[in-house]
Amino acid sequence: MTDIREDIRASGHLFVGRMPEGKRLPALEYVDFNECPLAFGTLCDHRCDENVPLSVREFAQIVALNARLPPYHSLGA
């Protein structure tokens, strides 16, 4: 199995040219601080906010990556 951090970075690369860099790159910076669930969740939130479409293959990659992450719980939720 590959490193989850590299897989999150690769998933962020899927959105080059389809999501503003000002949203994509800061979301991926969380990986550098071992905040993988936060990085992935933020990236997915920005994808939704920007209405970035996904192919069936991209969707499958994201679902598989999500299954490898521990649950992310917001404070106060």
Secondary structure, 3 states (H helix, E strand, C coil): CCCHHHHHHHHHHCCECCECHHHHHHHHHHHHHCCHHHHHHHHHHHHHHCCCCCCHHHHHHHHHHHHHCCCCCCCCC
